[in-house]
Amino acid sequence: MFAYAIAALLFVQALMRAPSAMKGRVRKRSLWGAFAALAASWLTRTTLGRTFINDLGVPDLAYLIKHVLAITGICVLLRYITAVYSTTGPSADVPRSVRVSSLVHRIATRASVGTVVVMALVFFFMLDEVVSDVPYFMGRHAGDPGLAVYMCLFYVYTAAAASVCAVQWGGAVKQIPQRAVKTGLVMMATAMVLAAVYAVLRIAYVILITVQPVSEDFSLAQETVTDSLLYLTFLLWGFGAIAPAYRAAGDRYRTMTHLAAIHPLWSDLAKTAPDRIRQRPRGFLGRFTVMAHVNKARDLLSSYDETPTGRLQRYITEIRDVILELSRHAPRELAELALARASGGAGGGHEIAAEALWIRAARAAYLTHPEGEPAPFPFDAGTNLAVEVPHFRAVAEAYGRTSPADAWEILEGVPRSAALPAT
């Protein structure tokens, strides 16, 4: 039952990372490959998977496939880990753990292929055919020197890879400020320590049963202890890996919330000056309410930008660009009139309300006034995304409370001589 649960956990992780893998990002594609291979390995450990493979006619073939898939997953995970912590700085400034990881990165694939090839040769040509009702692979081949060669290769590879991962994740804990990510790294590093302990115990056991027989009770006790270690290892690693993904999902959700809040303002400005927009708002059958929601969703999920954060940055930049374009058609007194009107309204935040009124009136002026010198725009939105986003969210909310009638009322207060900017 535990095997099915762990396989499901790993497959969920692989599915969560599939979109990033499909976009061709090397690191995330490697992490996806590690989860997918290890999930498949755990499936072969289940009764259903083992029975299906062994029915092909090759005795114990499920164990070979399980070990090959596990080595594949470990190899891809190693390449991911070492790529994340690689550096291009001077060698004298590089920590020893990073230098070791770089060496592992260079030899991981060749070591994996070599290990798999030798294990396959031993499996097919050195393991004796043992007919026994013993349920465990190692118990059926106890005393066979080929078993010691086969299993020691696998467990030495596992212990070495787990040690590298433990060093990297453990060393990164102090450098990560986010609590969720730090907790995940601690769980994953602990899992790798347990994996190394598991591998060492299994090596000792396979050597022991090669040189002398052991009782059935001892064998069962050993399987119980090491299996418990293995289950705990993958549960810790699986749930630990969710923590960074959970944080990323939270960041993505917040970004999408910002985009949805700013979208109405961006959409109106984009339709006013479409030449300033890199990807225009969708308008297919927009007069229908349902399609308006569909078009908004298409804008928010646009494939034009690589990430939602990039899309949010584009929205902010384009809002600024269109405001600059509108200022060339807006009367010079517009900001003063908008501030005066907003100051007379109920509630605080009159500068935000004034900015929203300025934008609404400037859109109307863009359609009726010729281009001239840019009108003053005394509203500070900040200079970085962390400040601009909440600012334009507030402006978009205030903008939604204005109407075209408000715009024309403000423009009617502009002196006739100032209504036509100098050209």
NUMAR-241831 format. One record per residue (C-alpha): x, y, z. Coordinates in steps of 0.2 Angstrom, whole numbers, plus 5000, padded with zeros to 4 digits. Layout:
XYZ/...
//
This chain:
500050005000/501450125004/502250094987/500650144978/500550304989/502350354986/502150314967/500650424967/501550564976/502950564964/501850564949/500850714956/502550804957/502950754939/501250824933/501450984943/503151014934/502550954917/502151134910/503951194914/504651034906/503651064890/504351234888/506151164887/506951244903/508351124906/508351124925/506551104927/506450974914/507750874923/506750894939/505250834930/506250684923/506850634940/505150624947/504450534932/505750404932/505750374951/503850364951/503950234937/505250144948/504050134963/502650064952/503749914947/503949894966/502049864968/501249694967/500349754951/501849814942/502949674948/501749544942/501449624925/503349634921/503749464927/502349394917/503449434902/504449274905/506049334912/506249294931/506449444942/506549564927/505449684938/506949704949/508149754935/506949874928/506549954945/508449974948/508750044930/507350174932/507950214950/509750254943/508950354929/507950454941/509450484952/510650534938/509350664931/509150724949/511050744951/511150844935/509750954941/510650984958/512351014951/511651134938/510751234951/512251254962/513551274948/514551434947/515551524935/516651624947/518451604950/518951424956/519751504972/518151574977/517051414974/516551314990/517251134990/515451064989/515151154973/516751094966/516350914971/514650944963/515351004947/516450854946/514850744949/513950834936/515250794923/515350614927/513550574932/512950514915/514450404911/514350334929/512550294927/512650214910/514150114916/513250054932/511750004922/512749904909/513749814922/512149774932/511249704917/512749594912/512749524930/510949504930/510849404914/512449304915/513049294933/511549264944/511049084947/509349034943/508648994960/506948914962/506248964979/504749034988/505649174996/504749334993/506249444992/507549464977/509049464989/508349314999/508149204983/509949234977/510749234995/512549164994/512749204975/514249314972/513349384957/512049464969/513449544979/514149624964/512449674957/511749754973/513349834979/513449924962/511749994964/511850034983/513550124981/512850224967/511350264977/512350314993/513550424983/512150514974/511150534990/512750614999/512950744985/511150794986/511150805006/512750915005/511951034992/510251045000/510951055018/512151185013/510851295005/509751295020/510651445028/510551545012/508651535009/507651665018/505951595014/505351485028/504351365017/505851335005/506951315020/505851185028/505751095011/507651095010/507851025027/506650885024/507450835007/509250845015/508650735029/507850615017/509550605008/510450565024/509150425027/509450365009/511350345012/511050255028/509850135019/511050105006/512450065018/511349945028/510849855012/512749845007/513149765024/511649645023/512049585005/513849555010/513349455025/512149345016/513449315003/514749245015/513549155027/511749105028/510549205040/508949155048/507249195040/506849295055/508349405053/508049425035/506249475038/506849595052/508049675040/506849695026/505649785038/506949905045/507649945028/505949965019/505350075033/506950185030/506550185011/504750235014/505250375026/506550435014/505350454999/503950525010/505150665017/505850695000/504150704991/503350815003/504950925005/504950954986/503151014987/503651164999/504551264985/503251214973/501951274985/502851444987/502951454968/501051414966/500751554979/501751674970/500951634954/499251654962/499651824969/500351884952/498751824943/497751914956/498752074952/498452044933/496652024935/496452184945/497452294933/496752214917/495252334915/496352484916/497652414904/496352354892/495552524891/497152604888/497752474876/496152504865/496452694866/498252684859/498452514852/500052554843/500852564860/500452384864/501452234860/499952114861/498252194860/496752144871/495652004864/494052064857/493251914849/491351944851/491652054865/489952134865/489351964873/489551964892/490151784891/491451814878/492051964887/492551854901/493351724889/494351864881/494951924898/495551754903/496451734886/497351904890/497851844908/498451674901/499351744886/500751644879/501551794873/502451814889/503551674896/502951704914/501451784923/502751904931/503351954914/501551984908/501352094924/502852194920/502252214902/500552284908/501352404919/502552464906/501252484893/500152574905/501552704907/501852714889/500052744885/499852874898/501352964891/500452964874/498853034882/499853174890/500253244872/498453264869/497853314887/497653504892/498953564904/497653604917/496953424918/497953364933/497553524943/495653504938/495753314942/496553344959/495253484963/493853364959/494553214968/494853324984/493053364985/492453184985/492153075000/493452975008/495352975007/496652934993/496153084983/497853074973/497352904967/495652954963/496353114954/497553004944/496052894938/495053044933/496553114924/496752954914/494852944910/494853124905/496453104895/495752964885/494253074880/495453214875/496553094865/495053074853/494653264852/496253364855/497753374843/499453324849/500553454858/501853464872/501553334886/500453394899/501053384918/500653214926/501153234944/500753064950/502152954957/501852764954/503652714960/505152644950/505052464954/503752324952/503452304970/502852484972/502052504955/500952354956/499952404972/499952584965/499152534948/497952414957/497252554967/497152664952/496252534942/495052514956/494752704957/494652704938/493252574938/492252704949/492352834936/491352854920/491452944903/490353074910/491553124923/492853144910/491853264899/491353364915/493253394919/493653434901/492253564901/493053654915/494653674904/494853864898/494453874880/496253944876/497053794885/495953664877/496953664861/498853624865/500153714855/500753614840/
//
